[in-house]
Structures are given as C-alpha cells and as structure tokens.
Amino acid sequence: MNRELKSCETTDSFVCEDYKEEEPKMCELDQSKTYKGLVGIYVDESTITYIDGLKGELYFWF
C-alpha cells in the first residue's frame, strides 16, 4: 500500500484541521505547555492525521 506523508506547518497559536462538518475538529494545543511526540490523532476511511507536538505540525497519511 503506497502512502504519502504530507506536512502542514501552522503559524497560529493552535493547531486545527477542518474536516467535514459532521466530524470532530483536531485538538487545540496550549502554547504554555511543552509537548513531546504525538499529541493528537484522527483516523477516517482514507486519511490518518496526527500532530507532532515537538514541531507543532500536522502530518497526513493518505
């Protein structure tokens, strides 16, 4: 199975990815705290999305 890793850097004070209206939003990160490694994940039929807490980036697996 071929999967492509994509990264989206965020410049806001939180990390949020929009999904379909009926699906949940990604978590909001508290910038006053230090995060290490994986801090959030969302899985649907075709995409696995996770948040890298060290880099403050979203990664998408298709």
Secondary structure, DSSP 4 states (H G I P E B T S, - for coil): ----EEEEE--SSS------TTSPPPPPP-TTS---SEEEEEE-SS-EEEEETTTTEEEEE-
